Amino acid sequence: MALKTFNIDEQIYKEFSEYCKKNGISMSKQVENFFKEELMKIKLSIKMDARDIDMKEKKENLQKISQEEHPLSKYC
């Protein structure tokens, strides 16, 4: 485990620290869990973007094939 330094607004830090203390929650574990959730969202977003690109390429390929096979494709 690594010790990292972050620049965080003092008031936000105090409020979150108090919340964690009152609820017996590890502040660092909460931050770590937040990072994990954000990374999962990012990875899901990347997968969705890749899937969208893949679907777009498949549609374009199908259009090219159907245009090539169509006898009047040069007029369409």
JOPEHU-V279718 format. One record per helix or strand. SS is the DSSP state (helix for helix, strand for strand). FROM is the first residue (numbers start at 1). LEN is the number of residues. If there is no record, write none. Layout:
# JOPEHU-V279718
ss=[SS/SS]
from=[FROM/FROM]
len=[LEN/LEN]
This chain:
# JOPEHU-V279718
ss=[helix/helix/helix]
from=[10/27/73]
len=[13/43/3]
